[in-house]
Amino acid sequence: MEDESQTGLKSESGGKGSEEEGKRPEEGEGDSDSEEDILVYSQHRMGGDSISLLRTQTARHRHSHRSSINKPDTGRQAQPLRHSVPTLNTTSAIALVVSSQIGSGIFSSPGILSQNCGSPGASLIVWTLAGILAWTGASSFAELGAAIPVNGGAQAYLNYSFGGWASYLFIWTNLVALKPGSAAIISIVGSEYLCRILYHTAFKASPSESAKAIPIIITKLVAILIMLTICFINGLSAKAGKHFPIILTLIKILSLLFIIIMALIRLIQGSQSHNFESANVFRNSSVSPSDLASALYSGLWAYDGWDSGRRIKKSDEDVTDSDPQFDGNSLTLMILTNWSYLIVLPMEVVTQSNTIGLEFGRVIFGPIGSFVFSLIVAFACFGALNSCVFTTSRLVSVAAEERYIPKVFSNINEKTLTPINALGLHAFLTIIMIGFGDFKSLVGFYGTCAWTFYLLTVGSLLLLRIREPDLERPYQTWVINPITFSTVASFLLLMPVFSAPLQSLAAFGFIIAGLPFYYLTTNKELRQFGNGRDNNLASFKALDTQDDDDPEDDDVNDHHGQETPVQK
């Protein structure tokens, strides 16, 4: 494939390329989807070019993919080595997606969810509803990914549908709220399990007593230490961050399968809890809409990551039904695991504990079981946190390259080839979240921010169905899926306004606060919605995957792409 990355750019020697700055190449003349081209175009774009340029890029991507199917591989031309954000191979990408979808939530959310639901039967129903909602969202994202086959996930779809302002607010909220909030939640969960290995396993029999026994400052300090450790691992080398989740994801899935098997054994032996007796299944079930919304937020936190499949994926891979089906497999595993908790543990224990994995291990194997399960859950948190840190550091680095934030955060260390400055910024914001929040408040804040953009993104699918009915859609979901998703998402965003108004106000205020920065980081001539320098979807290649059998995987993949300043 020809090297098209120099089109319209000044050469390193000071000369000019084949195109003058600000001028687009004619069709067939150095066509390129590189981010350098898009950035040059954005300097002198007229109003309305933002979306049309992205649509042109989308058409090019689809045409390029079709052409490559029947083209023999003529080999790659040698390209100059450039320091860039390293990419993922397929195995590591799958591990990251699984680790995101089956993370700390399965070991921390059941207590709060059951507390809001009030009964075992209602709890399982909410877990099922949350999983179905995640599936409808995943299928909607799959259609958008097929219709808009460029990198960036929701950022790409929002930019295509609404313009630069929506895209910018999505990136802004991810950088300063969602990603740090997610990392803070996972760190706190891991910290609670590690701390209770001593306080809970060795000395205390009651979950409520153990929670009081652990000073909150210790839990927060351990959470900060966990976060810094994961950032350090990701800063050592690109390969350390890429391969770390594979082993942890395997441990996590085996642990969940073991929990299910042990519950089946207890059921066969007749030593199960009384939760599923006819008199207890729906006893004390809550009928409050606010309780239902809180329970759904807790369950959806456990499923969070259903939108990652299109971001952590080969950019040229066709979208098929397998994308949403993957979330169906996660749904099955989640429901069976929570059913297993309720088979083994009494409802009052489930509702009182934030460390349900520890309680499960205690009932099955005694104190040693609590110790082992606490370590397993801690490792699960490490895996989920590693996925979060890895993806976020790449997002921060590319966002800095696009001038969303100061360019210094795009620097890549020349020895480790990792975005050290981006890792530092993410760690700093996460530590602030850990210091000011706890699990419940952070989940509520995260949910409000995240579901605002989930609603906006899936709503864009319905908008495109009306506005562009002839848009090519290789995969098309049932229309009931985005309608159902949008309806429930609206309910989830509306209920906290009444049940937790200050928390909701803070979340919405956080999002809106990005608008001034959008105007400040956009050229004066382009200060209108839908136009700005944040229209380059090709630049969001930080999470692309590479073929496992790529002969250049070990020595070239970590150097190709856009030239990025190297930290000395």
N, C-alpha and C positions, 0 to 999 in steps of 0.2 A: 504494500500500500504506500502511495506517495506521501511524502512529508508535506503536509499542508499547513503546518503550524506557523509558518513565517509569512503567510499571506497578509499583506497590508501592514506589516510591522517593519520598523527600522532594524536593519541588521546591526550586529554587535560592533561592526567597524564604523558605524555611523552612517552608512548608506541607507537608501530606502528600498523597500521591497517592491514587488510588482504592482502594488496598489498604494495610492496616496492615503495618508491618514484621514480617516473619516469617510472614505469612499468605499462602497461595497463592490466586491468583484462581480462581474457579470456571470450569468449562469454558465457553468462549465469551465470557468476561468478561475482555477484555484479554489473551488468550493471547499469550505471548511466549516467544521463545527467547533473549532477550538475556541477556548475562552479568550485568547488574545484578539481574535477577529471581533468577537462580540463587544469587547471592551472598547476597541477602536471605533466601532460603529456608534457606540453609545455617546461618544463625545460630541457629536454634531447631529444627533437624531432630531427629527421634527416630531411634533405631537402625533401620537397614534402609531408610531413605529414599533413601540415596545411589544405589543401582542403580535403584530404581523411578523416581526422578526423571529419571535419564538415559534410561530406557526410554520414559518419557512424552515427553521431548523428542525422542527418535528418532521416535516415532509422529507427533508434531506436524510434524516436518520432512518426513516422507514425505507426510503429508496435505496440507501446505502446497504441496509441489512438484506433487502431482497436481492440486490446485485451480488452480494458476497456469497449467497448460497450456491450459485452456479459457477463461481469463479474458482479456479484452482489456486492453491496457496503457492504463490511465487516467491515466498520468502520475504523477510523484512529487510528493508534497507537500513544500513547503520545510521543511527541517530545520535546526536550529541547527548552525552550524559548530563542530566540536570537533576538537581536535588529537588525532590517533590515529596508530597505526602504519600507514603507507601500504600499500596493497595492490598486487597485480600485475595487469596485463592478460594476456590469453591468450598472446600472442607471447612476452612476457618469461618467463612461467611455463614454457612449453615449453623455452625456452633454458636455464632453470635446471635443469630435469629432465635434459636431454641433457648439460649441462655436469657435472651430478653423476654421471651414469652413465658417461660417457666422459671421465674426468678424467686425473689424473696417473698413475694406476695402469698404464695401457697403455704408458707410457714408463718405468716404474720397476720394476714387478713381474716382467716376464719373466725378468730375471737371477736373482732369488732363487727363483722358481718352477722354472726350468730346473735350477738348482743342486740343488734338492731332488728333482726328478724323475730327473735323470741322463741322459735321452735325449730326442731331438726328438719321437719318437712319444708317449712318456709325457707330455711337456709339453703337446702338443696335446690329448691325452685329458683331462688335468686341466683345461685351459682350457674344454673342452666340458662337463665335469662341473660346473665352477663356474658356467658360464652356465645350464645346465639347473637347477641348484639355485636360482639367482637367479630363474629363471622360475617354478619351483614356489612360491617365496616370494611373488612378485608376484601370481600367480593367487590365492593364499590371501588376501593382503591385499586383493585386488579383491573377493572374496566378503565379507570383513568390512566393507569400505567400503560395499558395497551393502546389507548387512543392518543396519549401524549408520551411517546417512548423516548423521553430524555431523562437525564439524571436529576435527582433532587427531591423525589417523592412529593409530599404535600406542597413543598415550596414551589415545585414546577407547576403543579395543577392550579394552585392559587394564582400564580403569575399569569398563566395562560388564560384563566377564566376572568380574573378581576383586575390584573395589572400589578405594577410594582409595589403599591402600598400594602396590599394583602400579603405579598411575598415577604416584604421587609418585616412586617409585624410578626409573621410566623418565625422568621429567623431571630428577630429580637427576643421574642418570648422564649424560644428554645435556648438561646445563649444565656439569658439572665434569670430565667425562672424555671422552665421545665427540666432542663438537663441538670442544673445544680440541685433542684428540688428532688428529682428522682435519685440522684446519687446520695443526697442527704438521708432520704428515707431508707435506702438499702443499707447505708452505713450504720444508721441507728438500729435497724433490725439485727444486723450482724453483731453489733456491740451488745445488745441485750442478751443474745444467746451466749456470747463469750463470757460476759459478766456473770450470768446465772449458772454457768458451769460450776463456779465456786459458791455463790450465794444460794442458788436454788437447789442444785443437785446435792450438795454436801450437807446443807444445814436446814433448809426450809421445805416444808411439805405443801404449803399453800401458795398458789400463784400470787395472791394479793399480798401475802407477807413478804415474799421474795421481792416484789416490786418496791415495797417500802424499804426493804433492807439495803437496796443498792442506791447509794447517793446518785442523784441525777448528774452531778458534775463528772462522776466516774464514767457513766454511760456515754456522755457526750465526748469526753476526752478519748475514750477508746474508739468511738466512732470516727473522730478526727484522725486518730492514728491509722485506722483501717483505710480511710480515704487517701492519706498521704502514702501509705504503703503501695496501694494499687497504682497511684500516679507514678511512683518511683519505678515500679515494674514496667509500666508502659513507656517510661522515659529511658529505660536501659537500651532498648533496641526495638525496631519495628517487629521483628520476629517474636520477641518476648510477648508483645501485646497481642499478636495474631494467634499464636498457638496456645497461649494460656487457657482460653475458654474451652478448648476441646476436651481436655481431661476433666475439668470441673463440670462441664455439661454432662459427660458420661456418668460421673459420680452422682449428679443431681437426679438424672432419670432413673438410675439403678436404685437410688434411695426411695423414690416415689413408688417404684414397682415393688420394693420390699415392704413398704407400708401397706400397700394393697394386699399383698400376699399374706402378711401377718393378720390383717383384718379378716380375710377369708378363713384363715385357720381358727381364729377366735370364734367366728360364726359357726363353723363346723363343730367345734368343741362345745358350743352352747354357752360360752362364757362372755357373750357380747353384752353391751350396755342395754338399758331399757328404753333408749331413745325412740326405737321404731315399733314399740308396742302401740296398739291402736289408740290407747288413751293419751299417749304422749307425743305422737307424731306432729300434731298441729296445736298442741296445748300452748297457751300464752303467745300465740302468733300476733305480731303487731300489724295493725291496719293503717298506721299513720303514713301518709305520703312522704313526709320528711324522713321517717325511718327507712322507708323503701329506697329513697334517693341515697341516703348515707350508706345503706347496705350495698346498693349497686356500685357506688363509688369504690367501696372496699373490694368488691369482687372484680370490678374492671381494672383496678390497680394490679391485681394478680394476673390478669390477662394482658396487661399492657405490653406492647411489643408486636401486636397483631399487624400494625402498619409498617413494621420494619422490613418485611419480606421484599418489598419493591425498592427499598433504599439499599439494602445489603444484598445485591443481586447483580448478575451480569447485565450490563447495560444493553446488550444486543440479544438477550434471551426473550423468546416469545412468552407472552402471558397466557396461561392456560388455567383450566379449572383447578389445577394442583395448588395454586396460590391460596385461595380461600380454604381448600380442603386441608391444608397444613394446620390451619387454626382449628379445624374440626378434630384433628387428632389431639391437639392441646386441650380442647374442650373435654374430650373423653377422659383424658388423664387427670384433669383438674377435678371433675365431678367424682370420679372413682376415689381419688385421694381424700376428698372431703367426706365422702361416704364412709371411708375407712376410719377417719377421725371419729365420726359419730358412732360407728360400730364399737369402737374400743373405749372411748371416753364419755363420761356422763355430760349432759348438756351444761350443767352448772360449771364444770371445769373448762369446757370449751369457751364459754362466754366470758370467763374471768381471766383467761390467759392470753398474753401476746406471744408466748413461746410454746405454741401447741405441739411442735415437734418434740420438744423436751418432755412434755407431759405424756405424749404417746410412748416415747422410749421408756419412761419411768414405769408405766403400767405394764408394758410388755416384758422388760428385762430388769426392772429395778433401777437403782442409782447408776449402775454402769451403763444402762440403756440411755438414761438421761444424758450422761456424759458423751457417749458416742453420737447420739442424735444431735446434740448441740454442736459438736464439731462438724457434722455433716451439713447442718443448716448454715453454719458459719462459712463453710466452703461454698455452698450454693450462693450465699450473698456475695462472696468474693467473685464468683463467676459472673453474676448479674452486674455487679459494680464494675468489673473489668470491661464488660460489653459497653456499659454506659460511658466509661472514661475513654475507651478507645474511639468510639464513634463521635463523642462530643469534641474531643481534641482535634479531630479532623474537620469537623464542622466549624469550630472556632478558627482554625488555620485558614480555611478557604474563605470564610466570611471576612477575615482580616485582609486577605488578598483582594477581595472585592470592595474594600473600604467601608464595610458595615461598621467595623471597629478599627482602632489604630493598627496600622500595617505591621507594627512590631510583633504582633501575635501570630503572624504568618511565618515567622522565621523558623527554619529547620536546622537542627543541630547537625553539623557536618560529620560528626563521629558516630552518633547513634541514629541519624536520619529520622528523628522523631520531633514532633512539634513541642519542644520544651516550654516555650512561652505560653502556648495555648493550654498545655497541661496545668501550668501554674495559675492561669486565670480561672480555669474551671475549678481547681482545688480551692482557690480563695473564695469564690462565690458559694461553693458547697459548704465550706466551713462556716460561713455566715449563716446559711440555712440551718445547719446543725445547731448553732449556738442559740438561735431564736425560735426554733420550732420543735415539736415532738411528732410522733408517728401520725396521730390522728389529724392534727392541724395541717401538717404538710400534705397528707393525702387529699384533704379537702381543697387546699390551695392548688395543688397540682391538677386535681380533677377538673376544677373550674377553668383553669388556663388551657389544659389540653383539649377538653371537650368543646371549648369555643371554636378551636380551629378544626377539630374533627367535624363539627357541624358545618362549618364554612366550606370545608373541602368536599364533603359528601354532597352538600347543597350545590356545589359547582357542577357535580355530575348531572343533577336534574336540570340545572341551567343550560348545560351544553346539549342535553337531549332536546331542549326546546330551541335553543339558539342555533345549534349546528347539527341538525338531524342527519345530515349526510356525512358527518365526520366518520372516518374509517375507524371501526371498533373491532379488532380481532377477537376480543372477548367482551361479551355484553352480559351483565348480570340481570336478574329479574328486577323490574322496576319497583317491586314491593320491598326489596332490600334497602335501597337508599331512602325510601319513604319511611320505612320502619325505623331505620337508624336515625334519621333527622327528627322524627317525632319524639323518640326516647331521649335523644340528646337535648332537645329543647326542654323536656321535662327535667332532666338532670341539671340544666343550667338555671331553670326557673325556681326550683324548690329551695336551693341554698339562699336565695335572695330573702326568703322569709324565715328560714331556720337559722341561718348564720349570715346575717346581712353584712357585718363588718368584714368577714372573711371573703365574701363574694365581692364586696366593693374593692378590697385590696387587690384581688386577682384581676378584676376588670381594669382597675386603675393602672396596674402593672402593664397590661397590654396596651392601653391607650397611651401610656407614657412613651411608647416607641415612636409615635407619630412625629413629635418634634425632631427626633433624631433622623427620621426618614427625610424630612425636609433639609436638615443640616447636611446630610451626606449625599444629597442629590444636587446636580447642577442647577443654578438659578433659572436657566432657560427651561428646565424640565420639571419645575415644581408643579406638576399636575398629576393627578392619580393615573396610574398606568404607565408612567414614564420615569425612567431613572436608570442608574447604572446597575441596578440589581436585577437585570433581565437576562443574565447569562446562566442558562441551565446547564450548559456543557461544563461549566467550571465545577459543578458539584459532583466530581468524580472521586471524591475522597473515599467513598465506600464501595467503589466498583470492585468486582472480583476478577481474578485471573484464572485461566485454565490450570488445573493441577499438573498437566503434562507440558506446560509451557517451558521450553528449553531455557528461556531467559529468566525464569522465576527467581533464581537465587542471586543473580548479579545485576540484572537490568531492571526488573520490575520495581525495585525500590528507588530507581533514579529517573524514570521517564516521566514525561508530562510537563507541566508548566515550570518554567524556571522560577525558583523561589529563593529569596534571600537566605543565606546560610548564617546561622549564629556562630560567631567566632568564640 
